[in-house]
Amino acid sequence: MVDLTNTIEVEAENFIIEDNDTLSLSTTSETDFVEYAPAPKKKKKNKPPNEFEAKLLECLKEPPPNVNNDEDQLFMLSCVPQLKLLPKNQKNNFKIEVLKLLSALSE
């Protein structure tokens, strides 16, 4: 008697399966189903994470930084790449002119 749990399809020329658990010798040319037990799965050993993995896990546990959708701040941030291209004296003049403009508009 054989304990059979799963089924696979085989071409049987000399075997026939009877009652899902006994194997009889016979001649057939049709396809039969043979039940088998799968190999046991190997368990992975839980090894401790290396330094990189530990830091990555720590970062993933932290909440993401707040995303700011303030349109005024985003507009000013969009000017930064052009501002970085200016020489220092023109950059200072830009800052002064922006402050003057803000002051005049708020009066």
KADA-V554080 format. One record per pair of residues at least 24 apart in sequence whose ideal C-beta (glycine too) atoms are under 10 Angstrom apart, sorted by sequence separation. I is the first residue (numbers start at 1). J is the second residue. If there is no record, write none. Layout:
I:J, I:J
//
This chain:
9:33, 10:34, 8:33, 9:34, 7:33, 8:34, 10:36, 7:34, 8:35, 6:34, 7:35, 8:36, 4:33, 6:35, 7:36, 4:34, 5:35, 6:36, 8:38, 4:35, 5:36, 6:37, 2:34, 3:35, 4:36, 5:37, 6:38, 2:35, 3:36, 4:37, 5:38, 2:36, 3:37, 2:37
//
